Amino acid sequence: MTTFARRMLGATALNVATFEEIEADRTGTGQAMTVVILSALGAGIGARGFGAQLSQLPAITVIALMAWAAWALLTYEIGAKLLPGTNTRVDVYELLRTIGFASAPGMLRVIGVVPALTRPIFFVTAVWMLLAMIVAVRQALDYTSTGRAVAVCAIGWALTLAIILMLGLFVMPELS
């Protein structure tokens, strides 16, 4: 198995050692961004189950990428500046790598093309990505408390969901 595939599986399994490896590998940033793009494509394709037209898939994919970027920025700001731990030392690339791989469960959103599975798969993968994000943030920001990582991710997630809803209503009002 390639390092990339092993890392995707490890991140999906919420494996702490995998996130530590990703954090330490300065060459893994491209891999992390590939995971983010694949996850966004999964969202775009899976949105067909919500009734999205083929012509809307690029916009949905871009919204998913923008949502990840917003979540990443909010996580950095909240985790590094508002709620840093005593051991927190911030390297934005370490954080981007770990949270990039935390979006690996989002690739499963492609299953959403089946209308009966769309809502459940989007819900399950959203929660799964949140859990992966908690592990990623805890490791990248050197938190000793999972509770602090939960707070950072929950605040960022809520703000990101608000952004997604606003973008979705603006870009594709017929789906709302």
N, C-alpha and C positions, 0 to 999 in steps of 0.2 A: 504494500500500500504506500502511496506517495505521502510525503510529509503534509502536503496540502489536504489530501483526503483524510488523513489521520487527525489533523487539526480540526477539520470541519466536524468530524464525528466526535472528537473529544469535547469540542465546544458545545455541540448539541447535547452531549451527555452531561454537561455542566461539570466537567472534570477540571478541578483546580490546577493540577499539574500542567494540563494543556494550556490554560490561560497564562500560567507563569512562563511557560516556554514561548508562547506567542509574545508576551510582554518583553522578554529578553532578546528576541530575534529582530534586530534592526533591519534585516532584509525581508521581513514578512509583511511589510506595509502593503505591498502590491497584492499579496494573497488576500489580505483583509479586505481591501477595496473590491477585489473580485467577488468575495462572498457577499458584500453589500449589493453589488450590481446584480448578482444572481438572485438574491432575495427580492430585490425590487422587480426584477423580471417575473419572478414567481407571483408577486402581487398583481402585476399587470395582467398576466395570463389568467390567474385565478379569478380576477374580477369579472371575467366573462360570465361566471356563475351568478353574479349580481345583475346581469343584464347589460353589461358594458358592451358596446359595439367594438368591432375590431379596430376601427379608426380611433377609438379612445384609449387603446392600450398604451401607446407611447406616453400620453398625458398621465395616465395612472402610474406608469413606471417612473416617470419624472417626479410625480408627487411622492411616491414611496422613497425615492432617493433624497428628495428635499426633506421629508420627514426624518429620515435617518440623520441627515446632516444637522437638522434642528435639534434632534435628541442628543447628538454628539456634542454640539456646542453648549447646549443647556447643561448636560452632564459635566462637561469640563468646568463651566462657570460655577455651578452649584457645588460640585465635588471639590474643586481646587480652591475656590475663593470663599464660598459661603459656609461650607461644612467640612473643612479639611480636618484630618485626624492629626494626632501628634507626630505620627511617622510619615505623613503625606509629603512626598516630594513629587512634583508634577513634571512629567515629560509627556507632552501632548501626543507624540507619536506612539508611545507605549499605550496610552489610553485609546487612541484611534485603532491601533491593531487589535487590542482585546475586544473593544466594543464592535469592531467590524466583524470579527468572528462570532460575536454574540448574536448576530443577525442570521446565522446559519439555519436555525429552525424555520425562518421565513421562506426559505426555498420551497418548503412543503405547501405553501399557499397555492402553488400551481394546481394542486388537487381540487382547489375551489372551482375549477371549470365545470365540475359536476354540481349542478344547481342544489341538489339535496345536501351536499357537503360544504357549500361555500361558507355559510355563517359559522358552522362548527369549526371548520379548519382555520378560518381567519381568527376566531376567538382563541382556539387552542394555541396557535402559533404566536399570537400576540402575548399571551401569558408566558409561554415558553421562552420567547425572546426577552421578556422582562426578567425572568429568572436567570437566564444566561447573562443578561446585562448586569444584574446584581453581582454575580460571581466575577465578571470581568472588571467591574468598577472596584470591587473590594481588593482585587489583586493589583490592578494598575495604580490605584491611589494609595496602596499600602495601608489600608484600613485594618485595624485589629478587630473591628466590630462589624458584623454583618448588618446590624441594625442601621448603622450610618450609611452603608451602601444601599440598603432598602429605601431609606429616606431620600437620598440623592436620586435614585432611579425613579421612585414613585412621583416625586415632584417633577422631574424632567419628563416622565411619561405622560403625566396629566397635561402639562403644558404642550407637549408635542401632539397629543390627541386633539387638543383644541385647535392647534395649527392645521392639522390634517383636515378636520371638519371644515374649517374656514376655506382652505384651499379647495376641498372637494365641492363645497357649495358654490364657490366662485367659478371653478373650471368646468364642473359637470353638474349643473343644477338638476338636470333631468333624472339623475340617479338618486337624488336625495328625497 
